[in-house]
Amino acid sequence: MELSEATKKLISQYNFAKKSGLQKEGAATINVDEVALSVAAFYEKVRTVVEWKEEHLMRRAAIIRKLKRRFFELELNNFPENGEMAEGLVLELIRGGHFPNDKIEESKIKDVQNIISKYVFILKNNPENKNGKAGLNFYNWLLDVAACEIEDLLAPAIKEIALIEYMFWAMKEKIKISNKIYEKGLLKKSEKDIQIYIAVCHALFKLDKPIISYNLLKYKYPEWNKPSRQLIADISRDIFVSWQEIEKNLLNPLSNKFYAVCERYDTPYLLLGDILFQNENGEISDPKILEGKIKDAYTKRAATLKTRISRAAVYSTISIFATKILSLVILEWIIDVVTRSSTNPAIFAADVAIPTALMFLIVISIKKPSSKNLNTVVMETMKITYKTEKIDAYEIKLNRRKNVAMRMFLSLVYVFSSFITFGAIIFALNYFNFPAISIFIDIIFIALILFAGTAVAKRAQELTMEPEKEGFFGFLADIFFLPVQGLGKWLSNKWRRYNAIAAFFNALIDMPFSAFVEFLEGWRYFIKERKEEIR
């Protein structure tokens, strides 16, 4: 069998990524003091607990946080152009362990400064009204995109982008749209490719809105990373409209249907990427050799998946407690002090133990893929790797529309199930004499844990290609747990905006701690110089 042209291109891109990852000989690199690095890296691990995200998003979250702090410290009209801001940012990121020490070339500092200057220019010359909530959201979005570009410069994701493009072009041929969708105006034909691209980004690497926005901007403006002065001026004029268009595409009601298709068929692409990454020459032209490599890659990813799921469950539980429930428990304690009442310490322990046990139950209930799944994965990987005459088709179509009476009845059933679920929780806690404030806290904690646990469980399906089978008990669980998950999702989104613990760290700890680490590093270099003089 012959490799497809798309697969040959992917192999060449992976080989290019390996070569580009090698450090240039003789190039000066950025070095930070090891002691300062250890201290700052410990602090960043604490911040990881406070603001837990998917592991691959933690580095960019740090860039966003440090970049926004520097933007808030300075006015746009007085922004430094001498590279001091870029140098301080890069040094702080290396000290925090987000990038390797002695690996990034010093010339990158100038490139980072050029990126910052570009976004400052865009912010200053954007003609749209920046007041109000929309202006603040736009400002935050643009800084998020700037952080994506800085990360892309310091640690280019060449392999990931190559694999995204590889799957995108394949799914572009396979996904068909029902004519009814176009007729009802739910999707324009020009928006199909964008929805497929967004779904592929979500399915393959669980990319979030900022990085997808950044990639869409590069798609719209091919010279985004190295724009001319005229192009920057044009971008500044149109960027607000571009942001609104991207937000509209990301919130398209049909996006979940595109994601469902891409998520089901992403496993072969992930495994092919693993195979090409682990094998230097990418020798997969022989189907028998490829089959063995697919099984090896599947086994390795399955082994690491269990560890990643457990780690995500532990960190998300700790993060929820540290950033959300801790503030509520403190509130409970204050209420006890004000009302001069006393809460049993066992109640406080239960407030933590019950939702934590719920997360444990969710994780241990995650099912492994069946033995048939591996054969399906092997066959699908062969299909995408080699030339084939037949192309599979996956249709995006509307759900069967229910009449008004049926929709009203189902809505009432959903509301009724919500009352039963929350009523049962309240009744059980009240039976054990939990105070009202503790019941309130436990409901919030259970909702947040159930939502986070569901997200963790979905991550465990990255190797599963078989259709999900739901039994009667699973159907009942959905009826009664969906309202709680919905509450957890709503609370999680709200807390992301109003994270009091994170705001405390940003306002009172981040800046002084960064100054302390810089002082520590300067003192260490001073001591080294004195030692050299003594010699």
Secondary structure, 3 states (H helix, E strand, C coil): CCECHHHHHHHHHHHHHHHHCCCCCCCCECCCCHHHHHHHHHHHHHHHHHCCCCHHHHHHHHHHHHHHHHHHHCCHHHCCCCCHHHHHHHHHHHHCCCCCCCCCECHHHHHHHHHHHHHHHHHHHCCCCCCHHHHHHHHHHHHHHHHHHHHHHHCCCHHHHHHHHHHHHHHHHHEEECHHHHHCCCCCHHHHHHHHHHHHHHHHHCCCHHHHHHHHHHHHCCCCCCCCHHHHHHHHHHHHHHHHHHHHHHCCCCHHHHHHHHHHCCHHHHHHHHHHHHCCCCCCCCHHHHHHHHHHHHHHHHHHHHHHHHHHHHHHHHHHHHHHHHHHHHHHHHHHHHHCCCCCHHHHHHHHHHHHHHHHHHHHCCCCCCHHHHHHHHHHHHHHHECCCCCCCEEECCCCCCCHHHHHHHHHHHHHHHHHHHHHHHHHHHHCCCCHHHHHHHHHHHHHHHHHHHHHHHHCCCCCCCCCCCCHHHHHHHHHHHHHHHHHHHHHHHHHHCCHHHHHHHHHHHHHHHHHHHHHHHHHHHHHHHHHHHC
